[in-house]
Amino acid sequence: MEENTKINPAVLDENGKKKSFERSVSEIETIVEKLNSGSVQLDEMIALYEKGVALSDHCMALLAEYDGRIEKASAGNGSVE
């Protein structure tokens, strides 16, 4: 089965690199503020929502990657409780 490797432009910075977790969360917070303000038109609201979902998915993928790295690093040191 072929894996979808297309990267959503919403998760890329101005240099074409994936945004950091912290920057992505900051952008999500800004999006939520705009959506809650009630001052955006429906088309922009949908675009902001889609960007927020893409950023959220990106953050979840980063967290899963970090979790795997932590598990791997601690594997040789016994269990972490």
HUWOWO-V787069 format. One record per pair of residues at least 6 apart in sequence whose C-alpha atoms are under 6 Angstrom apart, sorted by the first residue. I is the first residue (numbers start at 1). GAP is how many residues later the second one is. If there is no record, write none. Layout:
BEGIN
{{I GAP} {I GAP}}
END
This chain:
BEGIN
{{10 41} {11 7} {11 8} {11 44} {12 6} {12 7} {13 6} {21 38} {24 31} {28 24}}
END
